[in-house]
C-alpha cells in the first residue's frame, strides 16, 4: 500500500511557510493577548469616541451663535430611533443601515457647516438649490484675499475634510451598531430608558442651559431644508409672474422722469455701506464725522442733500442682488430671482432713462472682470469694466482699484467730455469690500495719473490675514473704508459737480456678521444730492433727513420700493394713466 504524505506548501520563491513574515493581524492579536488591559481601554475609548461623534453630528446646530456647551448635553431622539432600528435588523441589513446612517450624518454635518459659513458672511442659510454656484465666488474671493496658493490649499483642505469626515462618521456608525448588538440586553434596556426620559422631558418642557433636554435637531433641520427646497422651486414660477407685472412697463418714454430732463443723474453704490457704519459705537464716530464734514463742504459748494434708509434684499455679500433690487423695483433676494429678472425685459431705473431717448446711459464697473451680459437688461449704452478704466496700479485685495481713481476715470472718460445729451450713469465703488485690508488713501486728484502711485500705499497697508479673523480690527478697518469711499465721492462732487448734477448714492448691503453682529438688520443709507432746489423739493413729502446722514428715525422702505417712488416723484406716469 502506498503511503501518501502531504508536502509542505512553498511560496513562489520556494521559501517554506514558516519562514514568511507574520501578517499584521497576527502581530495585533499577540499584542492584544500580551496587553489585555490596554486593549480593553483602547476599545472602550474608540467606542466612546464613535458614540460621541455620532451624538455631536446629531446635535450640531447650523449657526455659530447657537453653539454652546449646553448644545451637546441633550438627548437626541434620532439616536434613540436609530439604536432601536439597528437592534432589530439582521446582520447584513444592519451593516447597510449603519453605512447609510454614517453618510447621512456626514451630509448633515457638511450642510450645517455650510450654513454656519453662509450665516457668518451672508446672514442666511445655504440654499441647496441655488447656492452651489456661489462656492466659485467664494474661491475667487479667497484667492484675492489669501493668494492663489492659499485659496487652492483651502479648497483642497475643505474637500479632504469632507472625505475624512465621511470615513470617520461611517466607521463610527458601523462600530456603534456592532457594540449595540454585542451587548444587546444592555442596549435594549438603555434605549428604552432613553426613550422614556426623552418623552418625559419633552412633555414637561425641561431645559438645560436654556435649551430643551429632549432634542430633535437633526430631524428639524432636515425638515426645514426640505421645505426650503420646495419653497425655492415654487418661488421660481411665482416670481416670474411678478416680474411680468410692472405699472411703468408701457409708459411712453416722454412720460418717464420728465422733471429730470437736462440733468446728469448718477446712481452710485458704495460697497457694504450699511446702517452699522452710522450707528455702531466703534465704527460710527469717524463715519459720522465724514458724513457731516461732507455735508458742510457740499453746502458751501451750493449742494443740498436728503437721506433715508432702505432695507436691502441681501446681507454681507451678493451685491448684485442689492443692485438689481434697487434698480428693478423687484425683491431680488436669490440667485434664481436674479437670473429670472435679468433674463427678461423688466423696466429698471437705468433703462427708464434710456427709454426716454434723452439720456446717454453708462456703467462704471471696476468690479467686473469678465463678460457682463446683464448690461443689456440694465439698459446701459456703454460699460467700462475693470480693464477699460486705464488703471495701472495694484489691486487692494478684492477691489481692483481705489474709488478715488474710479471716479476720476469716470470724469476723464465720460462725465467731463462734451456731450450732446445729459448723462445717466451707474457707478459702483468697491474700496469698502471686505476684508478691508489693505486700504487705499486719498491723494491729490491732480496726481492720480494711471494709478501707479498707489503701489507704495498698497504695500504699506495691513495684511488681510491680520484683519480677517479679528472682529475689532475688522470693524475699525471697515469704518475707515467707508470714510474713504464717502470722502472720494463727496470730493468728486465738489470738484466736478454742476448745476445739473443729481447724485443718488446708497449702500448695497450691511457688512458681514463679523462687523455687523447678529440680528443687525439689513438697512442701508440712501442720499439724494443736487444743486437745483427743485430736485429735492420733489421728494419733500418723503420725510427724509437733511444732509448726508439719515436720522435714526428717518423713514425705512424696502429697497424694492425705491424705483416706483423715484419715478413717481419726478413726474413719471404709470401705464394706462393720462399725462
C-alpha positions as CSV (number, residue, x, y, z in Angstrom):
1,X,0.0,0.0,0.0
2,X,1.3,3.3,-1.0
3,X,1.7,5.9,1.7
4,X,0.9,9.4,0.8
5,X,2.4,12.2,2.8
6,X,1.3,15.9,2.4
7,X,4.1,18.0,1.1
8,X,4.7,21.5,2.7
9,X,3.4,24.4,0.6
10,X,6.0,26.8,-0.7
11,X,5.9,30.4,-1.9
12,X,6.8,31.4,-5.3
13,X,10.4,31.9,-4.2
14,X,10.4,28.4,-2.7
15,X,10.6,29.6,0.8
16,X,8.7,27.5,3.3
17,X,5.6,28.8,5.0
18,X,7.2,29.0,8.4
19,X,9.7,31.5,7.1
20,X,7.1,34.0,5.9
21,X,6.6,37.2,7.9
22,X,3.6,37.1,10.2
23,X,0.6,39.1,9.0
24,X,-0.3,42.3,10.8
25,X,-3.3,40.6,12.2
26,X,-1.1,38.1,13.9
27,X,1.1,40.7,15.5
28,X,-2.0,42.6,16.6
29,X,-3.5,39.5,18.1
30,X,-0.3,38.8,20.0
31,X,-0.2,42.4,21.2
32,X,-3.8,42.2,22.5
33,X,-3.0,38.9,24.3
34,X,0.0,40.4,25.9
35,X,-1.7,43.7,26.9
36,X,-5.3,42.9,27.8
37,X,-5.8,46.0,30.0
38,X,-4.5,48.4,27.4
39,X,-6.6,46.6,24.7
40,X,-9.7,47.0,26.8
41,X,-9.1,50.7,27.4
42,X,-8.4,51.3,23.7
43,X,-11.6,49.5,22.7
44,X,-13.7,51.4,25.2
45,X,-12.1,54.7,24.2
46,X,-12.7,54.0,20.5
47,X,-16.3,53.1,21.2
48,X,-16.8,56.2,23.3
49,X,-15.3,58.5,20.6
50,X,-17.5,56.9,17.9
51,X,-20.6,57.4,20.0
52,X,-19.6,61.0,20.8
53,X,-19.0,61.7,17.1
54,X,-22.5,60.4,16.2
55,X,-24.1,62.5,19.0
56,X,-22.2,65.6,18.0
57,X,-23.4,65.2,14.4
58,X,-27.0,64.8,15.6
59,X,-26.8,67.8,18.0
60,X,-24.6,70.2,15.9
61,X,-26.6,73.4,15.2
62,X,-26.3,75.3,11.9
63,X,-25.2,78.7,13.3
64,X,-22.2,79.6,15.4
65,X,-24.2,81.8,17.7
66,X,-26.3,78.9,18.9
67,X,-23.4,76.5,19.5
68,X,-22.7,76.4,23.2
69,X,-21.6,73.7,25.6
70,X,-25.2,73.0,26.5
71,X,-26.0,72.3,22.9
72,X,-24.3,68.9,23.2
73,X,-25.7,67.9,26.6
74,X,-29.1,66.9,25.3
75,X,-30.9,63.7,24.3
76,X,-31.3,63.4,20.5
77,X,-34.4,61.4,19.6
78,X,-32.8,60.4,16.3
79,X,-30.2,58.4,18.3
80,X,-32.9,56.5,20.2
81,X,-34.8,55.7,17.0
82,X,-31.5,54.7,15.2
83,X,-30.5,52.4,18.0
84,X,-33.9,50.7,18.1
85,X,-33.8,50.1,14.3
86,X,-30.2,48.7,14.4
87,X,-31.1,46.3,17.2
88,X,-33.9,44.6,15.3
89,X,-32.2,44.3,11.9
90,X,-30.3,41.2,10.8
91,X,-26.6,41.5,10.3
92,X,-26.3,42.4,6.6
93,X,-29.2,44.9,6.6
94,X,-27.9,46.3,9.8
95,X,-24.4,47.0,8.2
96,X,-26.1,48.7,5.2
97,X,-28.2,50.8,7.5
98,X,-25.2,51.8,9.6
99,X,-23.2,52.9,6.4
100,X,-26.2,54.8,5.1
101,X,-26.6,56.5,8.5
102,X,-22.9,57.4,8.5
103,X,-23.2,59.0,5.1
104,X,-26.3,60.8,6.1
105,X,-24.7,62.2,9.2
106,X,-21.8,63.3,7.0
107,X,-24.1,65.2,4.7
108,X,-26.0,66.7,7.7
109,X,-22.7,67.9,9.3
110,X,-21.4,69.3,6.0
111,X,-24.6,71.3,5.4
112,X,-24.6,72.6,8.9
113,X,-21.0,73.8,8.4
114,X,-22.1,75.5,5.1
115,X,-24.9,77.1,6.9
116,X,-22.5,78.5,9.5
117,X,-20.3,80.0,6.9
118,X,-23.2,81.5,4.9
119,X,-24.7,82.9,8.1
120,X,-21.4,84.5,9.1
121,X,-21.0,86.1,5.6
122,X,-24.4,86.4,4.1
123,X,-26.7,86.4,7.1
124,X,-28.7,83.4,5.8
125,X,-28.6,79.6,5.5
126,X,-27.1,77.8,2.5
127,X,-29.7,77.1,-0.2
128,X,-29.4,73.6,-1.5
129,X,-30.9,74.6,-4.9
130,X,-29.4,77.9,-5.6
131,X,-26.1,78.4,-3.8
132,X,-23.7,75.9,-5.3
133,X,-22.6,78.4,-7.8
134,X,-21.6,80.8,-5.0
135,X,-18.8,78.5,-4.0
136,X,-16.9,79.6,-7.1
137,X,-17.3,83.2,-6.0
138,X,-16.0,82.2,-2.5
139,X,-13.0,80.6,-4.1
140,X,-12.3,83.7,-6.1
141,X,-12.7,85.9,-3.0
142,X,-10.3,83.8,-1.1
143,X,-7.8,83.9,-3.9
144,X,-7.9,87.8,-3.8
145,X,-7.6,87.7,0.0
146,X,-5.0,84.9,0.5
147,X,-3.4,84.5,-2.9
148,X,-3.8,81.6,-5.3
149,X,-1.7,79.1,-3.3
150,X,-3.7,79.8,-0.1
151,X,-7.0,79.6,-1.9
152,X,-6.1,76.3,-3.5
153,X,-4.8,74.9,-0.3
154,X,-8.1,75.9,1.5
155,X,-10.2,74.3,-1.3
156,X,-8.2,71.1,-1.2
157,X,-8.4,71.1,2.6
158,X,-12.2,71.5,2.5
159,X,-12.6,68.6,0.2
160,X,-10.2,66.4,2.3
161,X,-12.1,67.4,5.4
162,X,-15.4,66.2,3.9
163,X,-13.8,62.9,2.7
164,X,-12.2,62.3,6.1
165,X,-15.5,63.2,7.9
166,X,-17.4,60.7,5.7
167,X,-14.9,58.0,6.5
168,X,-14.8,58.6,10.3
169,X,-18.6,59.0,10.5
170,X,-19.3,55.8,8.6
171,X,-16.7,53.9,10.8
172,X,-18.4,55.4,13.9
173,X,-21.9,54.3,13.0
174,X,-20.7,50.8,12.0
175,X,-18.7,50.3,15.2
176,X,-21.5,51.7,17.3
177,X,-24.0,49.3,15.7
178,X,-21.7,46.4,16.4
179,X,-21.3,47.3,20.0
180,X,-25.1,47.6,20.4
181,X,-25.6,44.1,19.0
182,X,-22.8,42.5,21.1
183,X,-24.4,43.9,24.2
184,X,-28.0,43.5,23.1
185,X,-29.6,43.2,26.6
186,X,-27.9,46.3,28.0
187,X,-28.5,48.2,24.7
188,X,-32.2,47.4,24.6
189,X,-32.7,48.4,28.2
190,X,-30.7,51.6,27.7
191,X,-32.7,52.5,24.5
192,X,-36.0,52.0,26.3
193,X,-34.8,54.1,29.3
194,X,-33.6,56.9,27.0
195,X,-37.0,56.8,25.1
196,X,-38.8,57.2,28.4
197,X,-36.6,60.0,29.6
198,X,-36.9,61.8,26.2
199,X,-40.7,61.5,26.3
200,X,-40.9,62.8,29.9
201,X,-38.6,65.7,29.4
202,X,-40.3,66.6,26.1
203,X,-43.8,66.5,27.8
204,X,-42.6,68.6,30.8
205,X,-40.6,71.0,28.7
206,X,-37.5,70.5,30.8
207,X,-34.5,72.6,29.7
208,X,-30.8,72.7,30.4
209,X,-28.7,75.9,29.8
210,X,-31.7,77.4,28.1
211,X,-32.2,74.5,25.7
212,X,-34.7,71.7,25.7
213,X,-33.3,68.4,27.0
214,X,-35.3,66.5,24.5
215,X,-33.7,67.3,21.2
216,X,-34.9,66.6,17.6
217,X,-32.2,68.9,16.0
218,X,-31.3,66.7,13.0
219,X,-34.9,65.9,12.1
220,X,-35.9,69.6,12.4
221,X,-33.0,70.8,10.2
222,X,-33.7,68.1,7.6
223,X,-37.4,69.1,7.5
224,X,-36.5,72.8,7.3
225,X,-34.2,72.1,4.3
226,X,-36.8,70.1,2.5
227,X,-39.4,72.8,3.0
228,X,-36.9,75.4,1.7
229,X,-36.2,73.3,-1.4
230,X,-39.9,73.1,-2.1
231,X,-40.4,76.8,-1.5
232,X,-37.5,77.6,-3.8
233,X,-38.9,75.6,-6.6
234,X,-42.3,77.1,-6.2
235,X,-40.8,80.7,-6.0
236,X,-39.4,80.5,-9.5
237,X,-42.8,80.4,-11.2
238,X,-44.3,82.9,-8.8
239,X,-41.5,85.4,-9.2
240,X,-41.6,85.1,-13.0
241,X,-45.2,86.2,-12.9
242,X,-44.4,89.0,-10.5
243,X,-41.6,90.2,-12.8
244,X,-44.0,90.5,-15.7
245,X,-46.2,92.9,-13.7
246,X,-45.0,96.5,-14.0
247,X,-47.1,99.6,-13.8
248,X,-44.5,101.6,-15.8
249,X,-43.8,98.9,-18.4
250,X,-45.9,100.6,-21.1
251,X,-45.3,104.2,-20.1
252,X,-44.1,106.1,-23.2
253,X,-40.6,107.5,-23.0
254,X,-41.7,111.1,-23.0
255,X,-43.7,110.4,-19.8
256,X,-40.8,109.0,-17.8
257,X,-38.9,111.2,-15.4
258,X,-39.9,114.5,-17.2
259,X,-38.9,116.5,-14.1
260,X,-35.2,115.5,-14.5
261,X,-34.8,116.5,-18.1
262,X,-31.5,118.1,-18.7
263,X,-29.9,116.7,-15.5
264,X,-26.9,114.4,-15.2
265,X,-28.3,111.7,-12.9
266,X,-25.7,109.4,-11.3
267,X,-26.7,106.3,-9.3
268,X,-23.7,105.2,-7.1
269,X,-23.5,102.1,-4.9
270,X,-20.9,102.1,-2.1
271,X,-20.0,98.5,-1.2
272,X,-21.1,97.3,2.2
273,X,-22.2,100.8,3.3
274,X,-24.8,99.7,5.9
275,X,-26.6,101.2,8.9
276,X,-24.0,99.7,11.1
277,X,-21.4,102.2,9.7
278,X,-23.5,105.1,11.2
279,X,-24.8,103.6,14.4
280,X,-22.1,101.2,15.8
281,X,-20.2,102.9,18.6
282,X,-16.8,101.5,17.4
283,X,-17.4,102.4,13.8
284,X,-19.7,105.4,13.7
285,X,-17.6,108.3,15.1
286,X,-15.3,108.5,12.1
287,X,-18.1,107.8,9.6
288,X,-20.4,110.3,11.2
289,X,-17.7,113.0,11.1
290,X,-17.0,112.2,7.5
291,X,-20.7,112.5,6.5
292,X,-21.1,115.7,8.5
293,X,-17.9,117.2,7.0
294,X,-19.1,116.1,3.6
295,X,-22.5,117.8,4.1
296,X,-20.8,121.1,5.2
297,X,-18.4,121.0,2.2
298,X,-21.2,120.3,-0.3
299,X,-23.3,123.0,1.3
300,X,-20.5,125.5,0.7
301,X,-20.3,124.3,-2.9
302,X,-24.1,125.0,-3.3
303,X,-25.4,121.5,-2.9
304,X,-28.1,120.2,-0.6
305,X,-28.9,116.6,0.4
306,X,-31.6,114.5,1.9
307,X,-31.2,111.0,3.3
308,X,-33.2,108.0,4.5
309,X,-33.0,104.2,4.9
310,X,-33.6,101.3,2.6
311,X,-33.9,97.6,3.6
312,X,-31.6,95.6,1.3
313,X,-32.6,92.3,-0.2
314,X,-29.1,90.9,0.7
315,X,-26.7,90.9,3.6
316,X,-22.9,90.7,3.8
317,X,-22.4,90.0,0.1
318,X,-24.0,89.1,-3.2
319,X,-24.0,92.9,-4.0
320,X,-25.7,92.2,-7.4
321,X,-28.9,91.3,-5.6
322,X,-29.0,94.7,-3.9
323,X,-28.2,96.5,-7.2
324,X,-30.9,94.6,-9.1
325,X,-33.5,95.1,-6.3
326,X,-32.9,98.9,-6.2
327,X,-33.0,99.4,-9.9
328,X,-35.8,97.0,-10.9
329,X,-38.3,97.6,-8.1
330,X,-38.5,93.8,-7.5
331,X,-37.4,92.0,-4.4
332,X,-34.4,90.0,-5.8
333,X,-33.1,88.1,-2.8
334,X,-31.7,84.9,-4.5
335,X,-29.6,83.9,-7.5
336,X,-32.7,82.3,-9.0
337,X,-34.6,85.5,-8.9
338,X,-31.7,87.4,-10.3
339,X,-31.4,85.0,-13.2
340,X,-35.2,85.3,-13.8
341,X,-35.3,89.1,-13.8
342,X,-32.2,89.8,-15.8
343,X,-33.3,87.4,-18.5
344,X,-36.4,89.4,-19.0
345,X,-37.2,93.0,-20.1
346,X,-38.5,94.4,-16.8
347,X,-38.1,98.2,-16.7
348,X,-35.1,99.3,-14.5
349,X,-34.4,102.8,-13.3
350,X,-31.5,102.9,-15.7
351,X,-33.5,101.6,-18.6
352,X,-36.2,104.1,-17.9
353,X,-33.7,106.9,-18.7
354,X,-32.6,105.2,-21.8
355,X,-36.2,104.7,-22.9
356,X,-36.8,108.4,-23.0
357,X,-34.1,108.8,-25.7
358,X,-32.9,112.0,-23.9
359,X,-30.0,110.5,-21.9
360,X,-26.8,108.6,-22.6
361,X,-26.6,105.7,-20.2
362,X,-23.2,104.5,-18.9
363,X,-22.0,101.9,-16.4
364,X,-18.7,102.3,-14.5
365,X,-18.0,98.8,-13.2
366,X,-14.5,98.4,-11.7
367,X,-15.6,95.0,-10.2
368,X,-16.5,93.5,-13.5
369,X,-13.5,91.4,-14.8
370,X,-15.3,89.2,-17.3
371,X,-18.3,89.3,-19.7
372,X,-21.3,91.0,-18.2
373,X,-24.4,90.2,-20.3
374,X,-26.7,91.9,-17.7
375,X,-25.7,95.3,-19.2
376,X,-28.4,94.9,-21.7
377,X,-31.0,94.2,-19.0
378,X,-30.0,97.4,-17.2
379,X,-30.2,99.5,-20.4
380,X,-26.7,100.7,-20.4
381,X,-25.4,102.0,-23.7
382,X,-21.7,101.7,-22.6
383,X,-20.0,99.8,-19.8
384,X,-16.5,100.5,-18.6
385,X,-15.2,97.4,-16.8
386,X,-12.0,96.9,-14.7
387,X,-9.9,96.7,-17.9
388,X,-11.3,99.8,-19.6
389,X,-10.7,102.4,-16.9
390,X,-7.0,102.7,-17.6
391,X,-5.8,101.7,-14.2
392,X,-2.2,100.5,-13.9
393,X,-1.8,100.4,-10.1
394,X,-2.1,97.4,-7.7
395,X,-5.3,95.7,-6.5
396,X,-6.4,96.3,-3.0
397,X,-7.4,92.8,-2.0
398,X,-10.8,92.2,-3.9
399,X,-11.1,95.8,-5.1
400,X,-9.4,96.2,-8.5
401,X,-8.8,99.9,-8.0
402,X,-9.3,102.7,-5.4
403,X,-12.6,104.5,-5.5
404,X,-10.9,107.9,-6.0
405,X,-9.3,106.6,-9.2
406,X,-12.6,105.1,-10.4
407,X,-14.4,108.4,-10.0
408,X,-11.5,110.3,-11.7
409,X,-11.6,107.8,-14.6
410,X,-15.4,108.4,-14.8
411,X,-14.7,112.1,-15.1
412,X,-12.0,111.7,-17.7
413,X,-13.8,109.2,-19.9
414,X,-17.4,110.2,-19.6
415,X,-18.6,113.0,-17.3
416,X,-16.0,115.6,-18.3
417,X,-16.3,115.1,-22.0
418,X,-18.5,117.3,-24.3
419,X,-21.9,115.6,-24.8
420,X,-25.0,116.2,-26.9
421,X,-27.2,114.6,-24.2
422,X,-27.2,114.6,-20.4
423,X,-25.8,111.6,-18.7
424,X,-27.3,108.8,-16.7
425,X,-24.6,106.7,-15.0
426,X,-24.4,103.7,-12.7
427,X,-21.2,103.8,-10.7
428,X,-20.0,101.0,-8.5
429,X,-17.5,101.9,-5.8
430,X,-15.6,98.8,-4.4
431,X,-12.9,100.0,-2.0
432,X,-15.1,99.2,1.0
433,X,-15.3,95.5,0.0
434,X,-14.2,93.0,2.7
435,X,-11.7,92.1,4.0
436,X,-11.0,95.9,4.2
437,X,-7.2,95.3,4.0
438,X,-5.1,96.8,2.7
439,X,-6.9,100.1,2.2
440,X,-6.2,103.0,-0.2
441,X,-5.7,106.6,1.0
442,X,-6.8,109.9,-0.5
443,X,-4.2,111.5,-2.7
444,X,-4.1,114.8,-4.7
445,X,-6.6,114.5,-7.5
446,X,-4.1,116.1,-9.9
447,X,-1.6,113.3,-9.1
448,X,-3.8,110.3,-9.8
449,X,-2.5,109.6,-13.3
450,X,-2.8,105.9,-14.2
451,X,-3.0,104.9,-10.5
452,X,0.7,103.7,-10.3
453,X,1.2,106.0,-7.3
454,X,-1.0,103.6,-5.2
455,X,1.8,101.0,-5.3
456,X,3.6,102.1,-2.1
457,X,0.3,102.7,-0.4
458,X,-0.8,99.2,-1.1
459,X,2.5,97.7,0.1
460,X,2.4,99.7,3.3
461,X,-1.1,98.6,4.1
462,X,-2.2,95.9,6.6
463,X,-2.2,92.2,5.8
464,X,-5.7,90.7,5.2
465,X,-4.7,87.7,7.4
466,X,-4.3,90.1,10.3
467,X,-7.7,91.6,9.9
468,X,-10.0,88.8,8.7
469,X,-10.0,86.8,12.0
470,X,-10.1,89.9,14.3
471,X,-13.6,91.3,14.9
472,X,-12.4,94.5,16.5
473,X,-9.8,95.3,13.8
474,X,-12.3,94.3,11.1
475,X,-14.7,96.9,12.5
476,X,-12.0,99.6,12.6
477,X,-10.8,99.0,9.1
478,X,-14.4,98.7,7.8
479,X,-15.1,102.1,9.2
480,X,-12.0,103.6,7.6
481,X,-13.0,102.1,4.2
482,X,-16.5,103.7,4.4
483,X,-14.8,107.0,5.3
484,X,-12.6,106.7,2.3
485,X,-15.4,105.9,-0.1
486,X,-17.7,108.7,1.1
487,X,-14.8,111.2,1.0
488,X,-13.9,110.1,-2.5
489,X,-17.5,110.6,-3.7
490,X,-18.1,113.9,-1.9
491,X,-14.8,115.4,-3.1
492,X,-15.5,114.3,-6.6
493,X,-18.9,116.0,-6.5
494,X,-17.4,119.2,-5.1
495,X,-14.8,119.2,-7.8
496,X,-16.8,118.2,-10.8
497,X,-20.5,118.6,-9.9
498,X,-22.6,121.2,-11.8
499,X,-25.9,122.9,-11.5
500,X,-27.4,120.0,-13.4
501,X,-25.8,117.2,-11.4
502,X,-28.1,114.9,-9.4
503,X,-26.3,112.2,-7.3
504,X,-28.1,109.3,-5.7
505,X,-25.9,107.1,-3.6
506,X,-26.5,104.3,-1.2
507,X,-25.1,101.1,0.3
508,X,-25.8,97.8,-1.3
509,X,-25.9,95.8,1.9
510,X,-24.7,95.6,5.5
511,X,-21.2,94.3,6.2
512,X,-20.7,90.7,7.3
513,X,-21.7,89.4,10.7
514,X,-18.1,89.8,12.0
515,X,-18.7,93.5,11.7
516,X,-22.5,93.9,11.8
517,X,-23.2,91.3,14.5
518,X,-26.2,89.0,14.6
519,X,-29.7,90.5,14.2
520,X,-28.4,93.8,13.0
521,X,-31.0,94.1,10.2
522,X,-30.4,94.9,6.6
523,X,-30.9,98.7,6.4
524,X,-28.6,100.8,4.3
525,X,-28.3,104.6,4.0
526,X,-29.5,106.3,0.8
527,X,-29.0,110.0,-0.1
528,X,-30.0,112.3,-3.0
529,X,-27.8,115.4,-3.6
530,X,-28.4,118.2,-6.0
531,X,-27.8,121.9,-6.5
532,X,-31.1,122.7,-8.1
533,X,-33.6,123.1,-5.1
534,X,-36.5,121.8,-7.3
535,X,-34.9,118.3,-7.3
536,X,-35.1,118.0,-3.6
537,X,-38.5,119.8,-3.4
538,X,-39.9,116.8,-5.4
539,X,-39.1,114.5,-2.5
540,X,-40.1,116.8,0.4
541,X,-43.0,114.5,1.2
542,X,-40.7,111.5,1.8
543,X,-39.7,112.8,5.3
544,X,-36.0,112.2,4.7
545,X,-33.4,113.9,6.9
546,X,-31.4,116.9,5.7
547,X,-27.8,116.2,4.9
548,X,-25.8,113.0,4.1
549,X,-26.6,111.3,7.5
550,X,-30.1,109.9,7.9
551,X,-31.5,110.3,11.4
552,X,-32.1,107.1,13.3
553,X,-35.9,107.6,13.0
554,X,-35.8,108.5,9.3
555,X,-38.3,106.5,7.1
556,X,-37.3,103.0,6.2
557,X,-38.5,101.5,2.9
558,X,-37.9,98.2,1.3
559,X,-35.2,98.7,-1.4
560,X,-37.6,97.4,-4.0
561,X,-40.0,100.3,-3.3
562,X,-37.5,103.0,-4.4
563,X,-37.9,102.6,-8.1
564,X,-41.6,103.4,-8.2
565,X,-41.3,106.2,-5.6
566,X,-38.4,107.8,-7.6
567,X,-40.2,107.5,-10.9
568,X,-43.4,108.9,-9.5
569,X,-41.7,111.8,-7.6
570,X,-40.1,113.0,-10.8
571,X,-43.2,113.0,-12.9
572,X,-43.4,109.5,-14.4
573,X,-46.9,108.4,-15.3
574,X,-47.9,104.7,-14.7
575,X,-49.2,102.8,-17.7
576,X,-52.8,103.5,-18.5
577,X,-52.9,106.9,-16.9
578,X,-53.2,110.0,-19.0
579,X,-50.5,112.6,-18.9
